[in-house]
Each structure stands twice: as structure tokens, then as C-alpha cells.
Amino acid sequence: MSRRRIGQETFGFGDSRGRQSSLDELTKLIDWSRIEARLVDISSSAKGEPAWPPLALFKALLLSVWYDLSDVKLAEALDDRASFRRFCGFSGNEATPERTAFVRFRKAMSVCALDKSLFDEITSQLKARAIKVKTGTLVDATIIVSVSKEDDEGHWVKHKGKPAVHGFKAHVGADADTALVEEVAITPASVNDGRAGPAALPDDPGEVFADSAYRGSHYRDAVHAKGGEPRVVAIAM
């Protein structure tokens, strides 16, 4: 399997002293070798092209979840932001993946049943590094656009005032204080947030904050079953 080499430009960022970000500190807390070993057989290359390093793509998908970025916005941010480049292993001036690489990689991880398990691995490692009292959970959904409308695993969804989109939803449960993502559930875009939301609930979620898309007894009962208290935004009449 042919793979690209990244991070070869040693001086790509110049002197970055004093400009370290929270991502620079975060990356030191994780044993990436454990993640990389599980990704060794994953490839997301387009036909005839060398594949991007799978660990770099996985780190990019972490950023998309932590910062609530679509694949298009992720590709733009990775090209533009030095902290994102450092986190993923890219030097200052080299090319970074286009959005289609993230779509192919996400699908390859799903086929190998690695998507949720690897996110859980990251969460477990970070929790093991910090002792904190949990006060609440934020639950929300992000649309992930399909690379092709022929992808029969994705579905169409239409929100008021916006064009219809074909793809998936990432339902995310994050710690309300630290924004640390604890659970991720991927569904077709047409699945109602209130139906899918329970899969994004961590254990002992505390107060669970969500928008009005999560109202309803199905979601409310799931929060209570986890030992939490739902705090869903009401619709103004």
C-alpha cells in the first residue's frame, strides 16, 4: 500500500515559541501509537493515488468533532491553521487532504467497525489523565455531506430555509465544562435527532443540554435512564 509522507519540512512553522495552543498540550496526553496500530490496514486513497497516513486523517476527524466542522470546513481549517497542522502532523507548507479524503476514510473506519471504538479509546485515555467532577453534557448533531449522492447509506434531509443535503449526521455528547467529546453516534441524515440522541449519551451525564430537535419522551426517558436530567430548549410560541 503506497502512502504519502508528511511532516518532512522541519522548519515549516518557523519559531513557534510562545504560540502553543491547547491542541499542543492535548496531543501530549494521548498514546497515539495505540491508535496508529489499529489503523495500520486502513486506506482511504483515491484510485491510483498514494494514501494519506491514517493517523493524520483520524486526528483530523477528531478536530471535526471537537470543533463542530463539516468536511469542507475541516479541509479549509487544516490548510489554514498552524495548530491544526501540528496536531495532525503536517508541516507548514505541504499539501493537506481535501474533503473527499475524510469521507472515504470515515467510511473505511466504519466498515472495519473502528469509528466508535477509536473515539472511545481517545476518550478513555483523556479521562484517565484527569480527575474532574462532571456537571453536565452538551448534545448536538452535525451534518456530514456525502461525497456522492449515489451513496445509498446516506439519506436526504431538508431544514427550513436551507437547501436539501444528502449525507449523515454525527450526534455528539460532550462534557459541558471541558467540551471533551465522550460519545459519537453516526446515522443517516434523515434520522430524527430525538430518536438518535440517546446513542450520544455518556454514562452519568448530569444535566443534558440540547436544542429543541431533541424534545420528546423517547429522548427524555433515555436521559433519565442514564441518570441524567434533560434540559431541552423550548420553542418560543
C-alpha angles and dihedrals in degrees: 000000000000115000134183121244115228137183094041096131100087095189098038094123100037115211105349097173111137093018099083116138134209087262090063089057093042094054090059091059096060129077097224093180090073090053094044092052091058092048097050095107097041117107129177100175123141113240111290095006128108112255123247113245105273094223091056091052092047091052089050091054089051088056091050090056097041094047098033095240129163116226090260093051091044092055090049094048094047090052093047110032120076093202091055091048093051092047092053095041101253121137124227104275109022125108120271129205124282120231094263090065090059091049093051093044094049090051092047091052091049092052089053092045090240101119100085097027093056093047087050090050091055091047092049092051093049093046089052089057097052136051111205141150111243115227103171152337133239116213123191142144131234125198116235110198117223117245087227134020086223090070100112093196092067124071137204121260130182125197122193112274094007133093119259115268130204115213145059142307127234108209108201132194112197134177108262094221104040101023087229108158110235104171135022126187123184120206137161109280093248095063112109114250092229091055095046098036097085090066089061094056118109121210115279093009097177112205108001115212119199140151125256092275087077097055118121140081096273093063095035092053091048091054091050091048089056091052095255137122118235118231103184121174111248122227113247112235 
